[in-house]
Amino acid sequence: MEWREQAQAAEEIGHWDAAISLVSARAECYSTDFLAHHNHLWHMDLLARAERFDQLTELTLTDVHARRRLNKSLH
């Protein structure tokens, strides 16, 4: 099973640690590689869905995507 399939399966059952770990390892904000950037957005979404607002808050200092996702989650 490919890492993406593993992450999706973990996400579906709410195993946030596994999903976040798999996706974050391949995520890069503002990457020229659109897949790495997509993975970054997926990572932000996973953090919000897992209610890891402390991690999102830390990232908001340097990451506009984290800031947007946190604001969306809290409103």
C-alpha positions as CSV (number, residue, x, y, z in Angstrom):
1,M,0.0,0.0,0.0
2,E,1.3,3.4,-1.0
3,W,1.9,6.1,1.7
4,R,-1.1,8.2,0.3
5,E,-3.4,5.2,0.6
6,Q,-2.2,4.6,4.2
7,A,-2.8,8.2,5.1
8,Q,-6.3,8.2,3.6
9,A,-7.1,4.9,5.4
10,A,-5.8,6.4,8.7
11,E,-7.8,9.6,8.1
12,E,-11.0,7.7,7.4
13,I,-10.8,5.9,10.8
14,G,-9.7,9.0,12.7
15,H,-6.2,7.7,13.4
16,W,-4.8,11.2,13.3
17,D,-1.2,10.5,14.5
18,A,-0.6,8.2,11.6
19,A,-2.3,10.3,9.0
20,I,-0.5,13.5,10.1
21,S,2.8,11.8,10.3
22,L,2.5,10.3,6.8
23,V,1.3,13.5,5.1
24,S,3.6,16.0,7.0
25,A,6.6,14.1,5.8
26,R,5.7,15.0,2.2
27,A,4.3,18.5,2.8
28,E,6.0,21.7,1.8
29,C,4.4,25.2,2.0
30,Y,4.8,27.3,-1.2
31,S,6.6,24.4,-3.0
32,T,7.0,24.6,-6.7
33,D,6.0,20.9,-6.6
34,F,2.2,21.2,-6.6
35,L,1.9,17.8,-4.9
36,A,4.1,18.9,-2.0
37,H,2.0,22.0,-1.7
38,H,-1.2,20.0,-1.9
39,N,0.1,17.8,0.9
40,H,0.8,20.9,3.0
41,L,-2.8,21.9,2.7
42,W,-3.9,18.4,3.5
43,H,-1.6,18.5,6.5
44,M,-3.2,21.8,7.7
45,D,-6.7,20.2,7.3
46,L,-5.7,17.1,9.2
47,L,-4.4,19.2,12.1
48,A,-7.7,21.1,12.2
49,R,-9.8,18.0,12.0
50,A,-7.7,16.4,14.8
51,E,-8.3,19.6,16.8
52,R,-4.6,20.2,17.2
53,F,-5.1,23.9,17.5
54,D,-1.9,24.4,19.5
55,Q,0.1,23.1,16.6
56,L,-1.8,25.2,14.1
57,T,-1.3,28.2,16.3
58,E,2.5,27.7,16.3
59,L,2.5,27.4,12.6
60,T,0.4,30.6,12.1
61,L,3.5,32.7,12.9
62,T,5.0,31.8,9.6
63,D,2.3,30.0,7.6
64,V,-0.7,31.8,6.0
65,H,-2.3,28.4,5.3
66,A,-2.2,27.5,9.0
67,R,-3.7,30.8,9.9
68,R,-6.5,30.5,7.4
69,R,-7.3,26.9,8.5
70,L,-7.2,27.9,12.2
71,N,-9.5,30.8,11.6
72,K,-11.9,28.7,9.6
73,S,-11.9,26.0,12.4
74,L,-12.6,28.5,15.2
75,H,-15.4,30.4,13.4
